[in-house]
């Protein structure tokens, strides 16, 4: 399982990763006040996973909920709620969706390197990241 970034991605100085999408998508997203708005995405910016997010992803993966863990990881990295992340991933083409998984695995590996995750937790989180199927 690769922990490298896809070729067209940009690693930003703050540790986030920008993925230019092959095909722009428009998705209805809820803002922090739970108002819906149509948002157009030409690129996605994946923030590093927080400790609490990693723990939640690992717990879901260990409980056998790979799809839930994947969506939680993507939602957490994009700083979206799970419903919005599900809608976004559902509109991406397969190549962009695959790149999201690779970026997720990269961010998990980076968090593990910095945060001292166990090998078992890393593998559980990475396995969850390969099972996106919203």
N, CA, C and O of each residue as an XYZ file, in Angstrom:
536
protein
N       0.845     -1.169      0.000
C       0.000      0.000      0.000
C       0.893      1.237      0.000
O       1.764      1.385      0.858
N       0.673      2.111     -0.957
C       1.537      3.271     -1.144
C       1.216      4.380     -0.143
O       0.061      4.591      0.228
N       2.256      5.074      0.278
C       2.054      6.271      1.103
C       2.656      7.476      0.390
O       3.002      8.468      1.031
N       2.783      7.395     -0.920
C       3.275      8.512     -1.725
C       2.087      9.335     -2.200
O       0.959      8.847     -2.271
N       2.364     10.582     -2.520
C       1.315     11.449     -3.040
C       1.170     11.268     -4.542
O       2.158     11.024     -5.236
N      -0.066     11.386     -5.056
C      -0.253     11.346     -6.508
C       0.519     12.485     -7.172
O       0.759     13.518     -6.548
N       0.902     12.303     -8.417
C       1.773     13.231     -9.121
C       1.309     14.675     -9.209
O       2.141     15.580     -9.135
N       0.018     14.927     -9.363
C      -0.460     16.294     -9.574
C      -0.743     17.051     -8.273
O      -1.149     18.212     -8.317
N      -0.537     16.421     -7.133
C      -0.816     17.069     -5.856
C       0.296     18.031     -5.467
O       1.422     17.939     -5.956
N      -0.046     18.952     -4.579
C       0.908     19.928     -4.070
C       0.967     19.779     -2.556
O      -0.058     19.854     -1.878
N       2.168     19.569     -2.030
C       2.364     19.525     -0.586
C       2.630     20.948     -0.124
O       3.628     21.558     -0.506
N       1.733     21.475      0.699
C       1.829     22.859      1.161
C       2.724     22.958      2.394
O       2.948     21.968      3.091
N       3.228     24.150      2.654
C       4.169     24.349      3.763
C       3.550     24.069      5.125
O       4.279     23.792      6.078
N       2.218     24.133      5.247
C       1.554     23.875      6.531
C       1.236     22.399      6.741
O       0.600     22.040      7.732
N       1.673     21.538      5.820
C       1.415     20.107      5.936
C       0.156     19.648      5.229
O      -0.101     18.448      5.132
N      -0.632     20.596      4.733
C      -1.827     20.213      3.983
C      -1.428     19.803      2.565
O      -0.321     20.087      2.109
N      -2.338     19.139      1.889
C      -2.094     18.663      0.531
C      -3.232     19.163     -0.353
O      -4.406     18.991     -0.025
N      -2.875     19.785     -1.481
C      -3.873     20.274     -2.426
C      -3.942     19.333     -3.619
O      -2.928     19.015     -4.241
N      -5.155     18.894     -3.926
C      -5.400     18.013     -5.059
C      -6.211     18.760     -6.112
O      -7.404     18.986     -5.914
N      -5.590     19.150     -7.229
C      -6.375     19.732     -8.320
C      -7.239     18.629     -8.937
O      -6.722     17.580     -9.321
N      -8.536     18.859     -9.034
C      -9.428     17.828     -9.574
C      -9.348     17.786    -11.096
O      -9.188     18.819    -11.746
N      -9.458     16.611    -11.645
C      -9.463     16.452    -13.100
C     -10.724     17.066    -13.691
O     -10.713     17.628    -14.786
N     -11.810     16.942    -12.935
C     -13.100     17.485    -13.358
C     -13.724     18.191    -12.162
O     -13.963     17.571    -11.126
N     -13.985     19.479    -12.302
C     -14.599     20.242    -11.213
C     -15.988     19.683    -10.918
O     -16.688     19.218    -11.817
N     -16.372     19.738     -9.649
C     -17.686     19.243     -9.228
C     -18.374     20.302     -8.379
O     -17.723     21.118     -7.726
N     -19.695     20.274     -8.402
C     -20.499     21.147     -7.542
C     -21.312     20.275     -6.600
O     -21.966     19.318     -7.017
N     -21.255     20.626     -5.321
C     -21.902     19.821     -4.288
C     -22.599     20.749     -3.305
O     -22.113     21.841     -3.010
N     -23.743     20.300     -2.803
C     -24.445     21.054     -1.765
C     -23.759     20.773     -0.427
O     -23.729     19.631      0.030
N     -23.216     21.806      0.193
C     -22.452     21.698      1.433
C     -23.165     22.483      2.528
O     -23.748     23.539      2.280
N     -23.106     21.948      3.736
C     -23.653     22.676      4.891
C     -22.536     23.507      5.524
O     -21.428     23.015      5.737
N     -22.840     24.772      5.821
C     -21.845     25.599      6.504
C     -21.945     25.375      8.014
O     -22.737     24.553      8.474
N     -21.151     26.099      8.767
C     -21.125     25.855     10.220
C     -22.437     26.201     10.912
O     -22.656     25.804     12.056
N     -23.325     26.950     10.220
C     -24.644     27.270     10.769
C     -25.713     26.332     10.216
O     -26.910     26.562     10.387
N     -25.245     25.240      9.530
C     -26.094     24.195      8.963
C     -26.967     24.696      7.812
O     -27.982     24.083      7.483
N     -26.564     25.815      7.201
C     -27.249     26.286      6.003
C     -26.634     25.586      4.796
O     -25.418     25.416      4.721
N     -27.476     25.185      3.861
C     -26.984     24.518      2.664
C     -26.629     25.558      1.607
O     -27.318     26.563      1.430
N     -25.508     25.274      0.898
C     -25.128     26.132     -0.220
C     -24.416     25.283     -1.257
O     -23.702     24.338     -0.921
N     -24.618     25.628     -2.514
C     -23.960     24.906     -3.587
C     -22.526     25.417     -3.702
O     -22.296     26.613     -3.880
N     -21.572     24.507     -3.598
C     -20.157     24.861     -3.632
C     -19.494     24.141     -4.798
O     -19.684     22.942     -5.000
N     -18.719     24.892     -5.554
C     -17.976     24.309     -6.682
C     -16.550     24.029     -6.219
O     -15.894     24.893     -5.637
N     -16.084     22.825     -6.483
C     -14.729     22.416     -6.126
C     -13.917     22.189     -7.398
O     -14.268     21.355     -8.232
N     -12.841     22.933     -7.530
C     -11.888     22.700     -8.610
C     -10.638     22.026     -8.067
O      -9.839     21.460     -8.813
N     -10.489     22.101     -6.747
C      -9.396     21.439     -6.047
C      -9.868     21.113     -4.637
O     -10.815     21.715     -4.131
N      -9.201     20.163     -4.018
C      -9.494     19.802     -2.636
C      -8.240     20.030     -1.808
O      -7.133     19.710     -2.240
N      -8.422     20.583     -0.618
C      -7.286     20.803      0.275
C      -7.465     19.916      1.499
O      -8.377     20.116      2.302
N      -6.577     18.932      1.628
C      -6.615     17.975      2.717
C      -5.722     18.461      3.851
O      -4.508     18.580      3.685
N      -6.324     18.743      5.004
C      -5.572     19.168      6.181
C      -5.035     17.929      6.894
O      -5.611     16.848      6.766
N      -3.946     18.069      7.639
C      -3.459     16.927      8.422
C      -4.531     16.451      9.403
O      -5.293     17.254      9.941
N      -4.579     15.145      9.626
C      -5.537     14.593     10.581
C      -5.161     14.989     12.006
O      -3.985     15.017     12.370
N      -6.173     15.290     12.794
C      -5.966     15.592     14.217
C      -5.960     14.285     14.999
O      -6.470     13.269     14.526
N      -5.385     14.313     16.194
C      -5.312     13.105     17.025
C      -6.684     12.475     17.256
O      -6.839     11.260     17.134
N      -7.671     13.292     17.586
C      -9.014     12.759     17.855
C      -9.597     12.109     16.604
O     -10.277     11.086     16.690
N      -9.328     12.710     15.431
C      -9.822     12.144     14.174
C      -9.185     10.786     13.908
O      -9.864      9.843     13.502
N      -7.882     10.690     14.137
C      -7.175      9.432     13.917
C      -7.754      8.345     14.819
O      -7.998      7.223     14.374
N      -7.970      8.683     16.079
C      -8.538      7.719     17.016
C      -9.908      7.241     16.573
O     -10.206      6.049     16.654
N     -10.749      8.159     16.105
C     -12.090      7.784     15.651
C     -12.025      6.907     14.406
O     -12.790      5.950     14.283
N     -11.117      7.226     13.478
C     -10.955      6.417     12.264
C     -10.507      5.002     12.637
O     -11.041      4.020     12.121
N      -9.535      4.907     13.526
C      -9.021      3.593     13.937
C     -10.118      2.787     14.632
O     -10.259      1.591     14.376
N     -10.899      3.428     15.509
C     -11.985      2.707     16.202
C     -13.010      2.157     15.213
O     -13.438      1.009     15.334
N     -13.405      2.975     14.234
C     -14.360      2.507     13.231
C     -13.776      1.371     12.396
O     -14.464      0.394     12.102
N     -12.515      1.500     12.019
C     -11.865      0.452     11.216
C     -11.794     -0.860     11.985
O     -12.064     -1.926     11.433
N     -11.434     -0.777     13.247
C     -11.348     -1.993     14.073
C     -12.712     -2.609     14.317
O     -12.821     -3.819     14.515
N     -13.761     -1.782     14.304
C     -15.118     -2.290     14.508
C     -15.693     -2.882     13.222
O     -16.824     -3.367     13.207
N     -14.911     -2.842     12.147
C     -15.362     -3.421     10.890
C     -16.110     -2.471      9.991
O     -16.667     -2.902      8.981
N     -16.145     -1.196     10.319
C     -16.843     -0.202      9.504
C     -15.836      0.542      8.629
O     -15.556      1.719      8.860
N     -15.298     -0.138      7.636
C     -14.293      0.451      6.752
C     -14.809      1.641      5.973
O     -14.109      2.643      5.827
N     -16.051      1.538      5.463
C     -16.617      2.661      4.709
C     -16.782      3.887      5.598
O     -16.460      5.006      5.199
N     -17.290      3.661      6.810
C     -17.462      4.777      7.749
C     -16.142      5.403      8.134
O     -16.038      6.624      8.257
N     -15.127      4.566      8.325
C     -13.802      5.069      8.677
C     -13.214      5.888      7.531
O     -12.613      6.938      7.758
N     -13.389      5.410      6.309
C     -12.876      6.128      5.139
C     -13.519      7.499      5.015
O     -12.842      8.510      4.831
N     -14.848      7.510      5.120
C     -15.557      8.782      4.984
C     -15.225      9.733      6.121
O     -15.103     10.939      5.908
N     -15.081      9.201      7.318
C     -14.701     10.046      8.449
C     -13.319     10.649      8.221
O     -13.101     11.829      8.492
N     -12.385      9.840      7.723
C     -11.039     10.350      7.460
C     -11.065     11.442      6.402
O     -10.443     12.489      6.577
N     -11.779     11.209      5.306
C     -11.860     12.212      4.238
C     -12.561     13.468      4.741
O     -12.096     14.580      4.492
N     -13.674     13.299      5.443
C     -14.395     14.458      5.982
C     -13.511     15.253      6.933
O     -13.504     16.483      6.894
N     -12.769     14.559      7.782
C     -11.901     15.234      8.747
C     -10.789     16.004      8.050
O     -10.483     17.135      8.427
N     -10.184     15.398      7.037
C      -9.096     16.067      6.322
C      -9.595     17.260      5.520
O      -8.886     18.257      5.385
N     -10.820     17.167      4.982
C     -11.379     18.276      4.213
C     -12.115     19.278      5.094
O     -12.565     20.319      4.617
N     -12.236     18.955      6.398
C     -12.952     19.791      7.368
C     -14.404     20.008      6.938
O     -14.927     21.122      6.956
N     -15.037     18.879      6.544
C     -16.446     18.867      6.167
C     -17.197     17.924      7.088
O     -16.591     17.070      7.734
N     -18.527     18.075      7.153
C     -19.319     17.092      7.880
C     -19.425     15.833      7.005
O     -19.175     15.886      5.801
N     -19.794     14.715      7.615
C     -19.785     13.428      6.897
C     -20.750     13.407      5.721
O     -20.435     12.831      4.680
N     -21.926     14.026      5.867
C     -22.888     14.043      4.759
C     -22.329     14.809      3.567
O     -22.465     14.371      2.425
N     -21.711     15.935      3.825
C     -21.127     16.728      2.740
C     -19.972     15.977      2.083
O     -19.834     15.988      0.860
N     -19.141     15.325      2.900
C     -18.028     14.550      2.356
C     -18.540     13.387      1.509
O     -17.979     13.089      0.454
N     -19.601     12.732      1.969
C     -20.196     11.637      1.197
C     -20.684     12.141     -0.153
O     -20.430     11.515     -1.181
N     -21.387     13.276     -0.152
C     -21.880     13.852     -1.407
C     -20.726     14.237     -2.329
O     -20.795     14.029     -3.540
N     -19.679     14.793     -1.756
C     -18.524     15.193     -2.557
C     -17.850     13.984     -3.192
O     -17.603     13.974     -4.398
N     -17.551     12.970     -2.395
C     -16.872     11.781     -2.918
C     -17.737     11.101     -3.976
O     -17.212     10.575     -4.958
N     -19.047     11.105     -3.790
C     -19.949     10.467     -4.752
C     -19.926     11.169     -6.109
O     -20.242     10.541     -7.119
N     -19.566     12.438     -6.160
C     -19.551     13.172     -7.430
C     -18.190     13.149     -8.121
O     -18.084     13.534     -9.285
N     -17.150     12.704     -7.419
C     -15.809     12.675     -8.015
C     -15.698     11.564     -9.042
O     -16.365     10.535     -8.933
N     -14.848     11.778    -10.046
C     -14.590     10.666    -10.959
C     -13.660      9.679    -10.261
O     -13.048     10.012     -9.246
N     -13.553      8.484    -10.793
C     -12.808      7.405    -10.127
C     -11.348      7.764     -9.878
O     -10.797      7.420     -8.832
N     -10.719      8.451    -10.825
C      -9.299      8.793    -10.663
C      -9.117      9.768     -9.501
O      -8.185      9.619     -8.711
N     -10.001     10.769     -9.388
C      -9.905     11.716     -8.275
C     -10.211     11.022     -6.950
O      -9.577     11.314     -5.936
N     -11.175     10.109     -6.954
C     -11.495      9.353     -5.742
C     -10.290      8.518     -5.307
O      -9.971      8.450     -4.120
N      -9.637      7.896     -6.255
C      -8.441      7.110     -5.967
C      -7.338      7.993     -5.384
O      -6.638      7.590     -4.454
N      -7.188      9.197     -5.934
C      -6.186     10.132     -5.406
C      -6.519     10.534     -3.969
O      -5.616     10.716     -3.153
N      -7.812     10.673     -3.654
C      -8.221     10.983     -2.278
C      -7.753      9.889     -1.322
O      -7.280     10.176     -0.222
N      -7.887      8.641     -1.747
C      -7.451      7.515     -0.917
C      -5.940      7.583     -0.706
O      -5.460      7.399      0.413
N      -5.191      7.846     -1.775
C      -3.731      7.931     -1.654
C      -3.319      9.069     -0.720
O      -2.400      8.912      0.083
N      -3.993     10.206     -0.825
C      -3.686     11.332      0.057
C      -4.042     10.970      1.492
O      -3.308     11.313      2.419
N      -5.162     10.280      1.683
C      -5.541      9.827      3.019
C      -4.477      8.936      3.626
O      -4.111      9.103      4.789
N      -3.978      7.985      2.840
C      -2.917      7.100      3.326
C      -1.643      7.880      3.640
O      -0.952      7.582      4.615
N      -1.337      8.866      2.823
C      -0.159      9.708      3.067
C      -0.322     10.469      4.393
O       0.596     10.498      5.213
N      -1.501     11.086      4.597
C      -1.730     11.860      5.822
C      -1.711     10.951      7.051
O      -1.219     11.350      8.106
N      -2.239      9.741      6.925
C      -2.205      8.790      8.042
C      -0.759      8.428      8.365
O      -0.369      8.382      9.532
N       0.026      8.174      7.330
C       1.442      7.840      7.536
C       2.191      8.997      8.192
O       3.037      8.779      9.060
N       1.883     10.219      7.779
C       2.532     11.389      8.379
C       2.134     11.534      9.844
O       2.977     11.817     10.695
N       0.857     11.341     10.134
C       0.387     11.422     11.521
C       1.047     10.345     12.367
O       1.409     10.588     13.518
N       1.202      9.154     11.795
C       1.831      8.051     12.525
C       3.291      8.363     12.818
O       3.785      8.098     13.914
N       3.970      8.923     11.841
C       5.389      9.250     12.003
C       5.571     10.300     13.098
O       6.492     10.212     13.911
N       4.696     11.277     13.108
C       4.808     12.377     14.080
C       4.236     11.966     15.434
O       4.811     12.278     16.476
N       3.091     11.257     15.414
C       2.366     10.979     16.651
C       2.658      9.663     17.320
O       2.126      9.395     18.397
N       3.486      8.833     16.721
C       3.853      7.574     17.363
C       2.736      6.556     17.419
O       2.592      5.862     18.426
N       1.925      6.443     16.347
C       0.877      5.419     16.316
C       1.509      4.044     16.255
O       2.615      3.884     15.741
N       0.806      3.050     16.780
C       1.287      1.672     16.684
C       1.126      1.185     15.253
O       0.305      1.710     14.500
N       1.908      0.185     14.880
C       1.818     -0.394     13.530
C       0.414     -0.936     13.265
O      -0.099     -0.831     12.151
N      -0.201     -1.513     14.289
C      -1.550     -2.066     14.151
C      -2.565     -0.966     13.832
O      -3.426     -1.143     12.970
N      -2.461      0.178     14.532
C      -3.357      1.305     14.282
C      -3.138      1.886     12.888
O      -4.092      2.250     12.200
N      -1.874      1.969     12.478
C      -1.561      2.502     11.147
C      -2.200      1.622     10.084
O      -2.842      2.127      9.163
N      -2.030      0.312     10.204
C      -2.584     -0.608      9.210
C      -4.107     -0.567      9.205
O      -4.717     -0.626      8.138
N      -4.733     -0.468     10.374
C      -6.192     -0.386     10.442
C      -6.680      0.885      9.760
O      -7.658      0.850      9.013
N      -6.017      1.991     10.005
C      -6.417      3.261      9.397
C      -6.185      3.243      7.893
O      -7.032      3.712      7.132
N      -5.043      2.705      7.450
C      -4.770      2.628      6.015
C      -5.761      1.704      5.327
O      -6.229      2.003      4.229
N      -6.083      0.587      5.960
C      -7.039     -0.347      5.370
C      -8.388      0.331      5.203
O      -9.062      0.131      4.192
N      -8.784      1.124      6.174
C     -10.034      1.866      6.065
C      -9.965      2.823      4.904
O     -10.954      3.006      4.193
N      -8.813      3.443      4.694
C      -8.655      4.410      3.609
C      -8.763      3.810      2.228
O      -9.057      4.526      1.270
N      -8.532      2.503      2.096
C      -8.614      1.858      0.781
C     -10.006      1.377      0.464
O     -10.238      0.839     -0.618
N     -10.940      1.554      1.379
C     -12.274      0.990      1.193
C     -13.334      2.027      0.913
O     -14.492      1.818      1.273
N     -12.982      3.160      0.275
C     -13.994      4.173     -0.009
C     -15.010      3.620     -0.976
O     -14.668      3.162     -2.067
N     -16.248      3.665     -0.574
C     -17.340      3.173     -1.395
C     -18.644      3.768     -0.873
O     -19.522      3.038     -0.412
N     -18.771      5.105     -0.947
C     -19.948      5.755     -0.355
C     -21.236      5.391     -1.023
O     -22.297      5.869     -0.621
